[in-house]
Amino acid sequence: MTRPIIVRVAVEAAAPAVYSYAAPPSLAAFIAVGQAVLVPLGKQETAGYVLELAETADIDVTRLRPISSILVSEPLFGPSLSRLISFISTYYLYPPGLCAKEILPGGLAPKMEKTVSLTPAGLGGGPEELIGDTAELAIRLREAHPAAVPLKELEKEGFGAALKKMTASDRIAYSRRPALGGPKAAHEWWLGEASEPPASPRRLGRKEQALWELVRGGPAKPMSYYASYLKNPLPQAHSLTAKGLTSLAQREVFRDDPSRAIFNETRPAPPPTREQAAALAQIEAALEGRRHHGFLLFGITGSGKTEVYLRAAEKTLAQGREVLWLTPEIALTLGLEGLLKHRLGSEKLAILHSALTPGQRHDQWLRIRRGLAPVTLGARSAVFAPLENLGLVVVD
């Protein structure tokens, strides 16, 4: 099958439809659903999200405008969330591109900024033809030429009135471009023993020797681990690496959720009661048949519903599928976090709700998107988690 060349994009604008664009040959092999892209819209360019790839369009393919560039190479979501975005847009009559923007954590959604540059008329005339703040603005823009200057930056510098004057005289033009901002991936130095350390290393200093004793024979660890034993060990880590004893590299790390679990369960799972076993039999039959089915568990607080949810989640994970666990309030995730980490695995759990800091929500989203956390716990907004192999939804 040939590579799809029609890219359906939800633009970040009050546009009610998804627009079709052509994938230019230089980008066709790299385009994927969920990527943020830059596309022409009218006389300007704007950000958008790839919702679908196709081989045919409802108009002549030669009339399609090409995508300008890929803003974010790693897909921010997959086909499942793409379909959900389309459904929300149709059901609530809301622009699909703005739906996608609202769903994504801050820092993942690309931002567009308005910029200012000199027109040919502005470049042709010298600043001496202007006076006061308009002359200063012309000099400021001429120094930056051919690059454009962010409008917000000029307004902060007090050029508001000068911008109006030069706009009226057609000396400046406005455009939009992608802006970098928001939280970025966090990285930390990791230090481990070199794959082939020298048999006779050079003489080590006192702090180098102390650090080498911590490193030797063990797996690589983050520098924060070594810092708990030695004060500021990074210079010694660089020195040991230069001598061929260790390997020092930066790795991406994920920021934890700001809250800590208030219920740290360590007891083994209790055997199910007769009623729990009867409920589980029906739920597990639906999981085995991989068919959609809704179940309502009736029981007062403390009657054992959570144990049924946990065993159903364990069954789902054993099938290689994902679990979404929803609570009505953010506060209720605190009591469940420790329990889920104990029963399902701490490395498998991601927390997603609006009380997370932007950086933490950014990292939790990426853990889910990359398949590193097959269990998502959160309040209502967690329904938008980028899960692609969902097997169980618990509405607790």
C-alpha positions in Angstrom: 0.0 0.0 0.0 1.3 3.4 -0.9 2.0 6.0 1.8 -1.1 8.2 2.5 -0.4 11.7 1.2 -3.6 13.4 2.4 -3.3 14.8 6.0 -6.5 15.9 7.8 -5.6 18.7 10.2 -7.6 20.3 13.0 -6.2 23.9 13.0 -6.0 26.0 16.1 -8.6 28.5 15.0 -12.4 28.9 15.2 -12.8 26.6 12.2 -15.7 24.2 12.4 -14.1 21.6 10.1 -11.0 19.5 9.7 -9.0 20.6 6.6 -7.1 18.5 4.2 -3.5 19.2 3.3 -0.9 17.5 1.1 2.2 16.0 2.7 5.2 17.2 0.7 7.7 14.5 -0.3 10.2 15.8 2.3 7.7 15.2 5.1 5.5 12.3 3.8 7.6 9.6 5.5 7.5 11.3 8.9 3.9 12.4 9.2 1.8 10.6 11.9 -1.5 11.0 13.7 -1.2 13.2 16.8 1.6 15.4 15.6 1.5 19.2 15.9 2.1 20.8 12.5 2.3 24.2 10.9 -0.1 24.7 8.0 -1.2 27.6 5.8 -4.6 29.1 6.7 -5.7 31.9 4.5 -2.8 34.4 4.2 -1.1 33.2 7.4 0.2 30.1 9.0 -1.2 28.5 12.1 -0.6 25.4 14.3 -2.8 22.3 14.0 -3.0 18.7 14.9 -3.0 15.7 12.5 -6.2 13.7 13.2 -6.1 11.4 10.2 -4.0 10.2 7.3 -5.8 9.2 4.0 -5.1 8.3 0.4 -8.0 10.2 -1.1 -9.7 13.5 -0.7 -13.1 15.0 -1.7 -11.3 17.5 -3.9 -8.6 17.4 -6.5 -5.4 16.5 -4.7 -3.3 18.9 -6.8 -5.3 21.8 -5.3 -4.4 20.9 -1.7 -1.9 23.2 0.0 1.1 21.5 1.5 2.0 21.3 5.2 4.7 23.8 6.1 6.5 21.9 8.8 6.2 19.4 11.7 6.3 21.4 14.9 6.5 18.4 17.3 7.8 15.2 15.8 6.7 12.9 18.7 2.9 12.3 18.4 1.0 13.9 21.2 -1.9 11.5 21.0 -2.9 8.4 19.0 -5.9 7.4 16.8 -8.2 6.7 19.8 -7.9 10.2 21.2 -8.1 11.6 17.6 -11.5 9.9 17.3 -12.6 11.3 20.7 -11.6 14.8 19.6 -13.7 14.4 16.5 -16.7 13.2 18.5 -16.5 16.0 21.0 -16.2 18.6 18.2 -19.3 17.2 16.4 -21.4 16.6 19.6 -20.7 20.0 21.2 -20.3 22.0 18.0 -16.8 23.2 19.0 -13.9 23.6 16.6 -11.8 20.4 16.6 -8.4 22.2 16.7 -9.5 24.1 19.9 -10.8 20.8 21.3 -7.3 19.3 20.9 -5.6 22.3 22.4 -7.9 22.2 25.5 -7.2 18.5 26.0 -3.4 18.7 25.8 -1.3 19.7 28.9 0.4 23.1 28.8 3.8 22.9 27.1 2.8 20.2 24.7 0.3 22.3 22.7 2.3 24.6 20.4 1.7 28.3 20.8 1.7 30.9 18.0 3.0 34.4 18.7 2.3 37.6 16.7 5.4 39.2 15.3 6.4 42.5 13.7 8.8 43.2 10.8 9.6 46.1 8.5 7.8 46.2 5.1 9.7 47.3 2.0 8.5 50.8 2.6 9.8 50.7 6.2 13.2 49.3 5.0 13.4 51.9 2.1 13.1 54.9 4.3 15.8 55.7 6.9 15.0 56.4 10.6 15.9 60.0 10.1 12.5 60.4 8.3 10.8 59.5 11.6 10.9 61.2 14.9 10.7 60.2 18.5 9.5 56.7 19.4 8.7 55.8 15.8 12.4 56.4 14.9 13.5 54.2 17.9 11.1 51.5 16.7 12.4 51.6 13.2 16.0 51.2 14.5 14.9 48.3 16.7 13.3 46.4 13.8 16.1 47.2 11.4 18.6 45.7 13.8 16.6 42.5 14.0 15.9 42.3 10.2 15.4 39.9 8.5 14.0 38.2 11.7 10.7 39.4 13.1 10.3 40.7 16.7 7.5 39.4 19.0 4.7 42.0 19.3 4.5 41.4 23.1 8.2 42.2 23.5 7.8 45.5 21.7 4.7 46.4 23.7 6.6 45.7 26.9 9.3 48.1 25.7 6.7 50.9 25.4 6.3 51.0 21.6 2.5 50.7 21.6 1.8 54.2 20.2 4.7 53.9 17.6 3.3 50.6 16.4 0.0 52.2 15.6 1.7 55.1 13.7 3.9 52.8 11.7 1.0 50.4 10.9 -1.0 53.4 9.6 1.9 54.3 7.3 2.4 50.7 6.0 6.0 50.6 7.4 5.5 47.4 9.4 3.7 44.1 8.8 2.4 41.5 11.2 2.7 37.8 11.0 2.5 34.7 13.3 5.1 32.1 14.1 5.4 29.1 16.5 6.5 30.2 20.0 8.6 28.2 22.4 7.2 28.1 25.9 5.8 26.1 28.7 7.4 23.2 30.6 10.0 21.1 28.9 11.3 17.6 29.6 13.5 17.4 32.7 16.9 15.7 32.6 19.3 14.5 35.2 22.9 13.3 35.1 23.4 9.5 35.6 26.7 8.0 36.6 27.7 4.3 36.2 30.8 2.2 35.8 32.4 2.3 32.3 31.9 -0.8 30.1 35.6 -1.4 30.0 37.4 0.5 32.8 41.2 0.6 32.6 43.0 -2.2 34.6 45.4 0.3 36.1 43.6 3.6 36.7 45.5 6.8 37.4 45.8 7.9 41.0 42.5 9.2 42.4 41.9 12.0 44.8 40.1 11.5 48.1 36.7 12.6 46.8 37.2 10.8 43.5 38.1 7.6 45.4 35.0 8.0 47.6 32.7 8.4 44.6 34.4 5.5 42.7 33.7 3.2 45.7 30.0 4.1 45.4 29.9 3.5 41.6 32.0 0.4 41.2 30.2 -2.8 40.7 26.7 -1.4 40.6 24.2 -0.2 38.0 24.1 3.5 36.9 22.3 5.8 39.3 21.2 9.4 39.2 23.6 12.1 40.6 21.0 12.8 43.3 21.7 9.4 44.7 25.5 10.1 45.0 24.8 13.6 46.3 23.2 12.0 49.4 26.6 10.6 50.3 29.0 13.3 48.9 28.6 17.1 48.6 28.5 18.2 45.0 29.9 15.0 43.3 29.5 16.2 39.7 33.1 17.6 39.3 34.4 14.2 40.5 32.0 12.4 38.2 33.4 14.3 35.2 37.0 13.6 36.4 36.3 9.8 36.7 34.7 9.8 33.3 37.7 11.5 31.8 40.0 8.8 33.3 37.8 6.1 31.7 36.4 4.7 34.9 32.8 5.8 34.6 30.2 6.7 32.1 28.3 10.0 32.6 25.1 10.8 30.6 21.9 12.8 30.9 18.6 10.9 31.0 15.1 12.2 30.8 13.3 12.0 34.2 9.7 12.3 34.9 8.5 14.7 37.6 6.3 13.1 40.3 2.8 14.2 41.2 2.8 17.0 43.8 0.8 15.0 46.3 2.0 12.0 48.1 -0.1 8.9 48.7 -1.7 9.1 52.2 -2.6 5.4 52.2 0.4 3.2 51.8 -1.0 -0.3 51.8 1.4 -3.2 52.4 -0.9 -6.0 53.3 -1.4 -8.9 50.9 -4.7 -9.0 48.9 -7.5 -10.6 50.9 -9.3 -13.6 49.3 -12.5 -12.6 47.5 -15.8 -13.1 49.2 -18.6 -15.1 47.6 -20.3 -11.9 46.3 -17.0 -10.5 45.0 -16.2 -13.7 43.2 -19.6 -13.7 41.5 -19.1 -10.1 40.3 -15.6 -10.9 39.2 -16.7 -13.9 37.2 -19.0 -11.7 35.0 -16.4 -8.9 34.6 -13.6 -11.3 33.7 -15.8 -13.1 31.2 -16.3 -9.8 29.4 -12.6 -9.1 29.6 -11.8 -12.5 28.1 -14.3 -12.0 25.3 -12.9 -8.5 24.7 -16.4 -7.1 24.3 -17.8 -3.8 25.7 -19.9 -4.3 28.7 -21.0 -2.0 31.6 -21.3 -3.3 35.2 -22.8 -1.5 38.2 -21.5 -2.8 41.6 -24.0 -2.2 44.4 -22.7 -1.9 47.9 -22.3 0.5 50.8 -18.9 2.0 51.7 -16.5 -0.7 52.9 -18.5 -3.5 51.3 -15.5 -4.5 49.1 -16.2 -2.9 45.7 -12.6 -1.6 45.5 -11.2 -5.2 45.7 -13.3 -6.1 42.7 -12.0 -3.2 40.8 -8.4 -4.1 41.7 -8.7 -7.7 40.7 -10.4 -6.7 37.4 -7.5 -4.2 36.8 -4.9 -7.0 37.5 -6.7 -9.2 34.9 -6.7 -6.3 32.4 -2.9 -5.7 32.9 -2.2 -9.4 32.5 -3.9 -9.2 29.1 -1.5 -6.4 28.1 -4.2 -3.7 28.1 -4.6 -0.4 29.9 -6.7 0.7 32.9 -8.4 4.1 33.4 -9.5 4.7 37.1 -11.7 7.7 37.6 -12.6 9.3 40.9 -15.2 12.1 41.4 -12.8 14.4 43.2 -9.0 15.0 43.1 -8.8 14.5 46.9 -9.9 10.9 46.5 -6.9 10.0 44.3 -4.7 10.5 47.4 -6.2 7.5 49.2 -6.1 5.3 46.1 -2.6 6.1 44.9 -0.8 4.1 47.5 -3.1 1.2 47.2 -2.8 1.0 43.4 0.9 1.3 43.5 1.1 -1.6 45.9 -1.3 -3.8 44.0 -0.6 -2.9 40.4 3.0 -1.6 40.6 4.3 1.8 41.3 6.1 2.2 38.0 2.8 1.3 36.2 0.7 4.1 37.7 0.3 7.7 36.3 -1.6 10.4 38.0 -3.5 12.9 35.9 -5.7 15.8 37.2 -5.8 19.6 37.2 -4.0 20.0 40.5 -0.7 18.8 39.0 1.8 21.5 38.2 2.3 22.1 34.4 5.6 20.2 34.4 4.2 17.3 36.3 1.1 17.1 34.0 3.4 17.3 31.0 5.5 14.4 32.2 2.6 12.2 33.3 1.0 12.7 29.9 4.1 11.6 28.1 4.5 8.5 30.4 1.0 7.5 29.4 1.5 8.3 25.7 4.7 6.3 25.5 3.1 3.2 27.2 5.3 3.5 30.3 2.2 3.7 32.6 -0.6 1.4 31.7 -2.8 2.5 34.7 -4.1 6.1 34.8 -5.7 7.4 38.0 -7.4 10.8 38.1 -10.5 12.9 38.3 -12.8 13.9 35.4 -10.1 15.4 33.1 -8.3 12.0 33.1 -10.9 10.8 30.7 -8.7 12.5 28.0 -5.6 10.4 28.9 -3.9 9.3 25.7 -4.6 5.6 26.2 -4.5 3.5 23.0 -5.1 0.0 24.3 -7.8 0.6 26.9 -9.3 -2.5 28.5 -11.0 -1.3 31.7 -12.6 1.9 32.9 -13.4 2.1 36.6 -15.7 4.9 37.7 -15.2 4.7 41.4 
